[in-house]
Amino acid sequence: MSTTDASLAARADMISLGERVTFEQLYAEQYPSMLRLAHALVDTREQAEEVVQDSFAAIYERFDRLDHPAAYLRTTVVNRCRRVLRRRMLARRQPTPPGEDGSLVYNHVVDAIRRLPHKQRSMIVLRYDLQLTDAEIARTMGVPIGTVKSTLHRALAALRKELPDAR
């Protein structure tokens, strides 16, 4: 780990502990991880970038009143991803015009994660991509810690069942 990566990691830890930072610092330090989170949840980079930008815009208006801006940002990104997925499900109910199916790319692990229910998928991404603790996931998702543990357990069991060769 380079000194730049180490200093960014230390700075991100301080932000998550609630230290006062400027909006510009929050943006610079949290944008890459929020983009990874959104991309894992909504599947396309374009939608992920839009979700993250909209989330930053939403918290900019109330930034001075936030005690933990990084946690609020994470929650905002997850909720906006949820909104995108709901809209996508509604769009799928509409018949697709002939000839508009794109090329399919197949990655067994990613596709297995995408087939998980939204709550399980969100927790898997928060745990293994953003490396959040159970308590941080619970705060982000607005659920008790026990729910986080049981949901992660069920998600991992489903993935093990679907991907027996991936160990």
N, C-alpha and C positions, 0 to 999 in steps of 0.2 A: 504494500500500500504506500503510495507516494505521500509526501508531506501535504500536498494540496488535498488529496483524498482524505487524509487523516484530519486535517483542519475542517473540511466540510462536514465530515462525520461528527466531529466534536461540536460543531456549530449547530448541526441538525439536532443533536441530543439536547443542547441548551434550548433550542426553540421548542422542542417537545416538552421541556420542563416548564415552559411558560415564561421564559425570559423575554423582556420587551425587545422587539426588533422592529425595524422599519418594514413597510410593505415590500419595498424593493429587495431587501435581504430575504424575506420570506419567499418571494417569488423566485429569486435566483437559486435558493437552496432547496426548495420543495418542488419546483416544476418538474425536474426529471423523474422523481419517484411518483408524483401524482400522475404523470403521463403514463408510466408503466402500469400503475394501478388501473387507470381508466382503460388503457389498451387491453389489458387482460380481461376486463369485464365486458367491454362493448365490441371487441374483436377487430375493429378497424382503426387505423392510426388517425384518419381524418376525424372520425367521430370522437375519438379520445382527446385529440387536441381541442376540439370544440367544447367538450365537456369541461376540460381543465381550464380553458380560457374563461368560460362562463362562470365557473366556480370562483376563480380569482376575482372576476368582476363583481360577483355577488358579495364576497367578503370585503372588498375594497370599501364599499359603502359603510360598513359597520366595523371596520378594522380597529378603530380607536377604542371601541367598547368591548372587544374580545379579550378574555383572559388567556385563552390558549388557542391562538390563531391556527397553529399547525393541526391540532385535533379538529377544530371546526372546519378547516379546509378539507381534511380527509373525509369527514362525514358528508360534507357538501358534494364532493366528487362521487362518493358511493351513491348518494341519493340521486344525483343527476344521471349517473349510469343506469340506475334502476328505472328512471323515467325514459331513457333512450330505449331500454330493453322492452318496456311496456309498449311504447309506440311501435317498435319493430314487430312485436307479437300481433298487434292490431293490423299492421300492414300485411303480415303473412296471411291473415284471414282473407284478404282480398285476392281474387284470382290473379295469377301472374300472366302478363302478356307472353305469347309464344316467342321463343328466340332470345329471351333476356337472361338466360342462365349463364353465369360466368364460369371460368375454369376453377376446378376444385383442387385445393392443396390439402394433403392429408398428413397430419402429424398425430399419431396415436395418443400421446399424452395430452397434448393441447386439446384435441377433440374430445377426449374423455372428460377433461375438466370442464369444457364448454357444455357438455351434456348434463352436468350436475345442476341441481336446482340453484337458483340465484343466491340464496342465503349461504349454501355450502360453498359455492364457487367464490363468493365474496370473501368468506373467511379463509379459504385456501390461499387466495391471492394476498390477503392482508398478512397472513402468517408467513408464507414462503417467499413472496416477492418483496414485500416491504419489511419483513422480519419483525412484526409487531408482537408484543407479548399478549397473553390472554386478556389481561386487564385493559390494554390499549384497544384490542379488538372489541371487547365488550363496550367500552366507551364509544368507539366509532360506530358500532352497529346498534347501540342502544339496547343491549340485552345483558342479562346476568352472565357472570363468568362461567357458571355451570352450563349454560346454554352454548357458550363458545366451545367448551371442551367436548360436550356431547355432539355438537354439530360437526366439529372437526373430526371427531372419531368416526362418525357415520360417513363423512365425505371420504376420508382415507380408506375406510373399509370398502366403499363403493369403487374407488379407484383401484384398489388391490384386486378386487373381484373382476373388474373389467380389463385390467392390465396385468395378468399374472406373470408375464415374462419381463416386466419392467423393473424388477427388483435389482 
